[in-house]
Amino acid sequence: MSDLVSRVAAHIKARFLAESSGHDWHHIHRVRELARRIAEQEGADPEIAELGALVHDIADWKFHDGDDSIGPRQAAALLTREGAAPEVIAAVVDIVATISYKGAGVATPMRTLEGQCVQDADRLDAIGAIGIARCFAYGGHAGRLMHDPDEPPVLHQSAAAYKASKGASLNHFHEKLFLLKERMNTATGRALAEPRHRFMEQFVAQFLAEWEGRG
């Protein structure tokens, strides 16, 4: 681990350790470890992937009135303060600017292999057992119902519609989480996504069975 990565990690850990919506330091650390693992398997630059993972949620638009320009600015400012080279800053900021999911009908391609590795890592942490826990943690944080059987899921066709959505947490599985397996960029990401996806399918089936008094 480089000194730059260590310093950035220390800053991010101190800032996000007590965050309670599922976007905390532990989420960031898991994404960092996954991004480095995927980068090593796929032949990407592990330091760029690690830095991108560390700052990918530095100012998530969900907590800044939908403004997705704040994250790249804060990432650039932090990396500049820590003495990162201009080309490193540019590569990492590009990851932060383009990583987010923005709706079922919205393509979010990453321009670099390092970005693809970080995006896969972030999406892996949004699915499986941890993803289920994070989904409901964020739903509670945002004041959303667990489930509303009278409110069908919506496959949002624009970023604006996705950002404006206030649907119940269970709808999020259909609106995003079940779609992520097919949106993995790398072979490593796709392989890791398979068992997590199956676990979510089993969970939702059991949830609905219990909700309806069948389970």
C-alpha positions in Angstrom: 0.0 0.0 0.0 1.4 3.4 -1.0 1.6 6.3 1.5 -0.9 8.2 -0.6 -3.5 5.4 -0.3 -2.8 5.1 3.5 -3.4 8.8 4.0 -6.6 8.9 1.9 -7.8 5.8 3.7 -7.2 7.4 7.1 -9.1 10.5 6.1 -12.1 8.6 4.7 -12.2 6.2 7.7 -12.4 9.1 10.2 -15.1 10.8 8.1 -17.4 7.8 7.6 -16.9 5.5 10.5 -20.2 6.5 12.2 -22.3 6.8 9.1 -25.5 4.7 9.5 -27.2 4.5 6.1 -25.1 1.7 4.7 -22.6 4.1 3.1 -20.2 3.9 6.0 -16.5 3.2 6.3 -17.1 -0.5 6.3 -18.9 -0.3 3.0 -16.0 1.8 1.5 -13.4 -0.7 2.9 -15.2 -3.7 1.4 -15.4 -1.9 -2.0 -11.7 -1.1 -1.7 -10.8 -4.7 -1.0 -13.0 -6.0 -3.8 -11.7 -3.3 -6.3 -8.1 -4.3 -5.5 -8.9 -8.0 -5.9 -10.7 -7.4 -9.2 -8.0 -5.1 -10.5 -5.3 -7.7 -9.8 -7.3 -10.4 -11.6 -8.1 -8.1 -14.6 -4.7 -6.5 -15.0 -5.8 -3.0 -13.9 -3.7 -0.5 -11.9 -4.5 -1.5 -8.3 -3.5 1.9 -6.8 -5.9 3.8 -9.0 -8.7 1.2 -8.3 -8.0 1.4 -4.6 -8.1 5.2 -4.5 -11.2 5.3 -6.6 -12.9 2.9 -4.2 -11.8 4.9 -1.2 -13.4 8.2 -2.5 -16.3 6.9 -4.5 -18.8 7.9 -1.9 -17.1 11.0 -0.6 -20.2 13.1 -1.4 -22.9 10.8 -2.8 -25.6 12.6 -4.6 -28.3 10.9 -2.5 -27.1 13.0 0.5 -26.7 16.2 -1.5 -30.1 16.9 -3.1 -29.2 14.9 -6.2 -26.1 17.0 -7.0 -23.6 14.6 -8.6 -20.9 17.2 -9.1 -20.0 17.5 -5.4 -18.3 14.1 -5.2 -15.8 14.7 -8.0 -15.0 18.1 -6.6 -14.4 16.8 -3.1 -12.4 13.9 -4.3 -10.1 16.2 -6.4 -9.7 18.5 -3.4 -8.7 15.7 -1.1 -6.2 14.1 -3.5 -4.7 17.5 -4.3 -4.2 18.1 -0.6 -2.5 14.8 -0.2 -0.1 15.5 -3.1 -1.4 13.1 -5.7 -0.1 13.5 -9.2 -2.4 15.3 -11.7 -2.8 12.2 -13.8 -3.8 10.2 -10.7 -6.3 12.8 -9.7 -7.8 12.9 -13.2 -8.2 9.1 -13.3 -9.8 8.9 -9.8 -12.1 11.8 -10.3 -13.4 10.3 -13.5 -14.3 7.1 -11.6 -16.2 9.1 -8.9 -18.0 11.1 -11.6 -19.3 8.1 -13.5 -19.7 5.2 -11.0 -23.3 5.7 -9.9 -26.3 3.7 -11.0 -28.9 6.1 -12.4 -31.8 4.0 -13.4 -32.7 0.8 -15.3 -32.9 2.6 -18.6 -29.7 4.7 -18.1 -26.3 3.4 -19.3 -23.4 4.2 -17.0 -20.3 3.1 -18.9 -16.9 3.4 -17.3 -14.1 4.8 -19.5 -11.2 2.9 -17.9 -10.5 -0.6 -16.7 -9.8 0.7 -13.2 -13.2 2.4 -13.2 -14.8 -0.8 -14.3 -13.2 -2.6 -11.4 -14.4 -0.1 -8.9 -17.9 0.0 -10.3 -18.1 -3.8 -10.2 -16.9 -3.7 -6.6 -19.4 -1.1 -5.6 -22.2 -3.0 -7.2 -21.1 -6.3 -5.6 -21.5 -4.6 -2.2 -25.0 -3.6 -3.2 -26.1 -7.3 -3.7 -26.1 -10.5 -1.7 -26.5 -10.6 2.0 -24.7 -7.3 2.7 -26.6 -5.7 -0.2 -29.9 -6.8 1.4 -28.9 -5.3 4.8 -27.7 -2.1 3.1 -30.9 -1.7 1.2 -33.1 -1.8 4.3 -30.6 0.3 6.3 -30.8 3.0 3.7 -34.6 2.7 3.4 -35.0 3.2 7.1 -32.6 6.2 7.0 -34.7 7.7 4.1 -38.0 7.0 5.8 -39.2 4.5 3.2 -41.6 1.6 3.8 -40.2 -1.9 3.7 -42.8 -3.0 1.3 -46.0 -1.6 -0.2 -47.9 -4.3 -2.2 -50.0 -1.6 -3.9 -46.9 0.2 -5.2 -45.3 -1.7 -8.2 -41.6 -1.3 -9.0 -40.7 1.3 -11.7 -37.9 0.7 -14.2 -36.8 4.3 -14.4 -35.8 5.5 -17.8 -34.0 8.7 -16.8 -31.6 9.7 -14.0 -34.0 12.4 -12.9 -36.8 9.9 -12.5 -34.5 7.5 -10.5 -33.3 10.3 -8.2 -36.8 11.4 -7.5 -38.1 7.9 -6.7 -39.3 7.4 -3.1 -40.4 3.8 -3.5 -40.5 1.1 -0.8 -37.3 -0.8 -0.1 -38.4 -4.1 -1.6 -39.1 -2.3 -5.0 -35.4 -1.4 -5.0 -34.6 -5.1 -5.7 -36.5 -4.9 -9.0 -35.5 -1.4 -9.8 -31.8 -1.9 -9.3 -30.4 -4.8 -7.4 -31.6 -7.6 -9.6 -30.3 -5.8 -12.6 -26.7 -5.4 -11.4 -25.5 -9.0 -12.2 -25.9 -8.2 -16.0 -24.2 -4.9 -15.6 -20.9 -6.2 -14.3 -18.0 -5.0 -16.5 -15.4 -7.7 -15.8 -15.3 -11.5 -15.8 -14.2 -11.4 -12.2 -17.2 -9.2 -11.2 -19.6 -11.4 -13.1 -18.4 -14.6 -11.3 -18.6 -12.9 -7.9 -22.1 -11.6 -8.6 -23.7 -15.0 -9.4 -24.1 -16.4 -5.9 -25.0 -13.0 -4.4 -27.7 -12.6 -7.0 -29.2 -16.1 -6.3 -29.2 -15.3 -2.5 -31.2 -12.1 -3.2 -33.7 -14.0 -5.3 -34.2 -16.5 -2.4 -34.5 -13.7 0.1 -37.2 -11.9 -1.8 -39.2 -15.1 -2.4 -39.1 -15.9 1.3 -39.9 -12.2 2.3 -43.0 -12.3 0.1 -44.1 -15.7 1.4 -43.9 -14.5 5.0 -45.5 -11.1 4.1 -48.5 -13.0 2.6 -48.7 -15.5 5.5 -47.4 -18.4 3.4 -43.9 -18.8 4.8 
